[in-house]
């Protein structure tokens, strides 16, 4: 469990602890089963080529979930996620599986972010963050934002 972060601990520009993610074709099948998103764009080669994306792509909602994990890991048990949004601006392609349990070498995505605003409102100590998913080339494919409420050291 990550150490608790407090409102006093962050300033504008504070970096959020990065989170590395690997998407595999197996993960996309599991995500589809868990969410009911069986769009063939995420698992069918011929369909993906016909749609002009080349090969199956990572679900946008999966990348949004990664950003949720990035933020909730960072804010700790006593922080609260109040708002999360993102845009899907780039295609990300999963690693194929080498064995039943191991993927081939390939892309690792990084979920990153930074504090853009810090303030108090209605008794809450809020922090706004710019967040994003970037591919192995450092290109941001899923930009977003989050608002979190953090505890203060006076509260505890």
VENPE-V485056 format. One record per backbone hydrogen bond with DSSP energy under -0.5 kcal/mol. CO is the residue of the C=O (numbers start at 1). NH is the residue of the N-H. Records with the same first field share a line. If there is no record, write none. Layout:
CO: NH  NH
//
This chain:
6: 9
7: 10
11: 14
14: 115
19: 111
21: 109
22: 24
23: 95
24: 28
25: 29
26: 30
27: 31
28: 32
29: 33
30: 34
31: 35
32: 36
36: 38
39: 42
40: 43  44
41: 57
43: 45
44: 48
45: 49
46: 50
47: 51
48: 53  54
49: 52
53: 55
59: 63
60: 64
61: 65
62: 66
63: 67
64: 68
65: 69
66: 70
67: 71
68: 72
69: 73
70: 74
71: 75
72: 76
76: 79
80: 82  149
83: 147
85: 145
87: 89
92: 58
95: 25
96: 104
102: 98  99
109: 21
110: 112  134
111: 19
112: 132
113: 16
114: 130
115: 13
117: 128
119: 126
121: 124
124: 121  126
125: 150
126: 119
127: 148
128: 116  117
129: 131  146
130: 114
131: 144
132: 112
133: 141  142
134: 110
135: 138
139: 135  141
141: 89  90
142: 133
143: 87
144: 131
145: 85
146: 129
147: 82  83
148: 127  150
149: 80
151: 7
152: 155  156
//
